[in-house]
Amino acid sequence: EPTSSQERSDIGLVESVKVVVRCRPLNEREKDLGSRVVLSMDVQRCQCFIEKPSAVDEPPKQFTFDGTYFTDHTTEEMYNEIAYALVEGVTEGYNGTIFAYGQTGSGKSFTMQGVSEPASQRGVIPRCAENTKFLVRASYLEIYNEEVRDLLGSDTKQRLELKEHPERGVYVRDLSMHTVHSVGECERVIEQGWRNRAVGYTLMNKDSSRSHSIFTIHLEICSTGEKRVRGAVRHFSNLTFLQSLVNDNLYVKVNGVVPHMYFFSKCQ
Ligand SMILES: Nc1ncnc2c1ncn2[C@@H]1O[C@H](COP(=O)(O)OP(=O)(O)OP(=O)(O)O)[C@@H](O)[C@H]1O
């Protein structure tokens, strides 16, 4: 029976969806309450065990994931082992989604947005900007009380409409797109959107974001043929990094499928 993700990958049992679990350390509130950690992990086998404090004789409940990250693991480790391949896939033309799910205070924002210090705990979203060579435009929206708002729009209070297009699928009308020329610019856009989120405390998390948010990177990349490259150069003439793509013999596609990278940072 294959157990680790490496073993499964060796025999070709690779799924397009990967599910990993992350356990955070006890917080001050939990320590003050004298709470006990009831979760343990066998990270080699990607297994997680939960014991019921009131029934110590019962065997713990056991779950297997594609990856298990315990309290001493960093976002950097998780990103390198799981998220990086997905971000690389986007630069090859595949769409990708990273979706953080968990109850309030479980660490979704910590994993997705992260903290700047220590550097190993920088979040998944800022990290992807470093790995994305062809990054072009970013958007950031929030779903709060079933209303969609543009975290980067000129009026962040305005409610936006959800629409469906026969080819593009579901989209948010009038959602603003922000061209980013460098990692630094992308980080500034992320920070701006982050500050505009609806926040408030919950009983379990004093910094709760109280909303669902979706950060999307829109890339236009990779095709062949010189004509398209010239067209692309005109189209993106304001992007200084485009020339380096052309110099590297990488071609930018102007028309056709635009790969997206989605980062969902809330669902409870
Ligand atoms: N792996 C971790 N290591 C250290 N601290 C963590 C970790 N994960 C979360 N925390 C801390 O736990 C607290 C709650 O985390 P966070 O705000 O990310 O939760 P959340 O799931 O986004 O909650 P909400 O749904 O309420 O917005 C924060 O103070 C965060 O810094």
PDBQT file of the ligand as one rigid body, heavy atoms in Angstrom, charges set to zero:
ROOT
HETATM    1  N1  LIG A 301       1.799  27.777  11.871  1.00  0.00    +0.000 N 
HETATM    2  C1  LIG A 301       1.665  28.808  12.721  1.00  0.00    +0.000 A 
HETATM    3  N2  LIG A 301       2.671  29.162  13.531  1.00  0.00    +0.000 NA
HETATM    4  C2  LIG A 301       2.550  30.204  14.402  1.00  0.00    +0.000 A 
HETATM    5  N3  LIG A 301       1.434  30.953  14.538  1.00  0.00    +0.000 NA
HETATM    6  C3  LIG A 301       0.383  30.645  13.755  1.00  0.00    +0.000 A 
HETATM    7  C4  LIG A 301       0.426  29.570  12.801  1.00  0.00    +0.000 A 
HETATM    8  N4  LIG A 301      -0.763  29.495  12.178  1.00  0.00    +0.000 NA
HETATM    9  C5  LIG A 301      -1.511  30.491  12.705  1.00  0.00    +0.000 A 
HETATM   10  N5  LIG A 301      -0.834  31.175  13.640  1.00  0.00    +0.000 N 
HETATM   11  C6  LIG A 301      -1.346  32.331  14.430  1.00  0.00    +0.000 C 
HETATM   12  O1  LIG A 301      -2.666  31.980  14.825  1.00  0.00    +0.000 OA
HETATM   13  C7  LIG A 301      -3.532  33.102  14.746  1.00  0.00    +0.000 C 
HETATM   14  C8  LIG A 301      -4.734  32.790  13.853  1.00  0.00    +0.000 C 
HETATM   15  O2  LIG A 301      -4.298  32.554  12.518  1.00  0.00    +0.000 OA
HETATM   16  P1  LIG A 301      -5.024  33.205  11.250  1.00  0.00    +0.000 P 
HETATM   17  O3  LIG A 301      -5.467  34.607  11.507  1.00  0.00    +0.000 OA
HETATM   18  O4  LIG A 301      -4.143  32.917  10.096  1.00  0.00    +0.000 OA
HETATM   19  O5  LIG A 301      -6.348  32.260  11.169  1.00  0.00    +0.000 OA
HETATM   20  P2  LIG A 301      -7.491  32.214  10.046  1.00  0.00    +0.000 P 
HETATM   21  O6  LIG A 301      -7.714  30.759   9.788  1.00  0.00    +0.000 OA
HETATM   22  O7  LIG A 301      -7.127  33.060   8.873  1.00  0.00    +0.000 OA
HETATM   23  O8  LIG A 301      -8.704  32.819  10.839  1.00  0.00    +0.000 OA
HETATM   24  P3  LIG A 301     -10.055  33.584  10.365  1.00  0.00    +0.000 P 
HETATM   25  O9  LIG A 301     -10.842  32.549   9.614  1.00  0.00    +0.000 OA
HETATM   26  O10 LIG A 301     -10.699  33.937  11.669  1.00  0.00    +0.000 OA
HETATM   27  O11 LIG A 301      -9.620  34.759   9.545  1.00  0.00    +0.000 OA
HETATM   28  C9  LIG A 301      -2.702  34.260  14.212  1.00  0.00    +0.000 C 
HETATM   29  O12 LIG A 301      -2.296  35.054  15.321  1.00  0.00    +0.000 OA
HETATM   30  C10 LIG A 301      -1.497  33.587  13.570  1.00  0.00    +0.000 C 
HETATM   31  O13 LIG A 301      -0.343  34.400  13.626  1.00  0.00    +0.000 OA
ENDROOT
TORSDOF 0
